[in-house]
């Protein structure tokens, strides 16, 4: 059994209330034509290499950074519960490897409660990632998600 304190000590968590219904937020996470618009920091574009949205399916997104170097995000879906949860094991090259990412969704009517967890193999690795700016990196991606959802609704 997993010790919940130990689990949370290895987890970076970001929570947001998104001003969009869960159906749209789910589409933004599960459909490549949406993902290309927000899964990247400002100043980069996302190219979908693979996107097999099913348990066991692989995904790979390449972003060309402003410095001209590629940033590769890739993983495998380990759990998908419609309108509730998307979990993957993932690598974000060249910075992060062997993490689990969880996107959790809860409907609040016209809004969606969104929780994002990055679970690291060790507490030390989590601390290293925090020092490298993981909160800011994912925070900027989720800012883009919020902007994209707003444009999609308007």
C-alpha positions in Angstrom: 0.0 0.0 0.0 1.3 3.5 -0.9 1.9 5.8 2.0 -0.1 9.0 1.2 2.4 11.3 2.8 5.3 9.7 0.9 3.3 9.9 -2.3 2.5 13.6 -1.8 6.1 14.3 -0.9 7.1 13.1 -4.4 4.2 15.1 -6.1 4.1 18.5 -7.6 0.5 19.6 -7.8 -1.2 22.4 -9.7 -4.9 23.2 -9.2 -7.1 25.5 -11.3 -10.7 26.3 -11.9 -11.1 26.5 -15.6 -13.9 28.6 -17.1 -15.1 25.9 -19.5 -17.4 22.9 -19.2 -15.8 19.5 -18.6 -16.7 18.3 -22.1 -14.5 21.1 -23.7 -11.7 20.6 -21.2 -11.7 16.9 -21.9 -11.5 17.5 -25.6 -8.6 19.9 -25.1 -6.7 17.1 -23.4 -7.7 14.2 -25.5 -7.8 15.4 -29.1 -4.7 16.4 -31.1 -6.3 19.2 -33.0 -6.8 20.9 -29.6 -3.5 19.9 -28.0 -1.4 21.7 -30.6 -2.9 25.0 -29.5 -1.9 24.9 -25.9 0.6 22.1 -25.0 3.6 24.4 -25.2 5.2 27.5 -23.7 4.7 30.8 -25.5 7.1 31.1 -28.4 7.0 27.5 -29.4 4.8 25.3 -31.6 3.7 21.7 -30.8 4.0 19.0 -33.4 2.0 15.8 -32.7 4.2 12.8 -33.6 1.9 10.1 -31.9 -1.4 10.3 -30.2 -3.1 7.0 -29.5 -5.6 8.0 -26.8 -6.3 4.7 -25.1 -4.9 2.8 -22.1 -1.5 1.5 -23.3 -1.4 4.0 -26.2 1.6 6.1 -26.8 1.9 9.8 -27.3 4.8 12.0 -28.4 4.8 15.8 -28.9 7.8 17.8 -30.1 8.1 21.5 -29.4 10.7 23.6 -31.1 11.9 26.1 -28.5 12.8 29.7 -29.2 16.5 28.7 -29.0 15.9 26.3 -31.9 16.3 23.1 -29.9 13.5 20.5 -29.7 11.8 19.7 -26.4 10.2 16.2 -26.6 7.3 15.2 -24.4 6.4 11.5 -24.7 4.6 8.9 -22.7 2.2 6.0 -22.5 -1.4 6.2 -21.2 -1.9 4.0 -18.1 -5.4 5.1 -17.0 -8.2 6.9 -18.7 -11.6 7.5 -17.0 -13.9 9.5 -19.2 -14.3 13.1 -17.9 -12.5 12.2 -14.7 -8.8 11.2 -15.2 -6.0 10.9 -17.7 -2.8 9.3 -16.3 0.5 8.7 -18.2 4.0 7.6 -17.5 6.1 10.2 -19.2 9.5 11.7 -20.2 10.1 15.4 -21.0 13.4 15.5 -22.8 16.0 16.8 -22.0 14.8 17.7 -18.5 12.6 15.1 -16.9 12.2 11.4 -17.1 10.2 8.6 -15.6 7.4 10.5 -14.0 3.7 9.9 -13.8 1.4 12.7 -14.8 -2.2 12.9 -13.8 -4.8 15.2 -15.2 -7.9 15.1 -13.0 -11.2 16.7 -13.9 -14.4 17.5 -11.9 -17.4 19.2 -13.4 -18.6 22.4 -11.7 -21.4 23.1 -14.2 -20.0 25.7 -16.7 -16.5 25.4 -15.1 -14.1 22.5 -14.5 -12.0 21.9 -11.4 -8.6 20.8 -12.8 -5.8 19.1 -10.8 -2.5 18.2 -12.3 -0.1 16.0 -10.5 3.5 15.1 -11.5 4.6 12.2 -9.4 8.4 11.7 -9.3 10.2 8.5 -8.4 11.9 10.1 -5.4 11.5 13.1 -3.1 15.0 14.3 -4.1 14.1 14.2 -7.8 10.9 16.2 -7.1 13.0 18.9 -5.2 15.4 19.0 -8.1 12.6 19.6 -10.6 11.1 22.3 -8.4 14.4 24.1 -8.4 14.5 23.9 -12.2 11.1 25.6 -12.3 8.5 22.9 -12.9 5.7 24.9 -11.4 6.4 27.9 -13.7 6.8 25.6 -16.7 3.6 23.8 -16.3 1.9 27.0 -15.1 2.7 28.7 -18.4 1.3 25.7 -20.3 -1.9 25.8 -18.3 -2.2 29.6 -18.8 -2.1 28.8 -22.5 -4.8 26.1 -22.0 -7.0 28.7 -20.2 -6.5 31.2 -23.1 -7.3 28.5 -25.7 -10.5 27.5 -23.8 -11.6 31.1 -23.7 -11.0 31.5 -27.4 -12.8 28.3 -28.1 -15.9 29.3 -26.1 -16.1 32.9 -27.4 
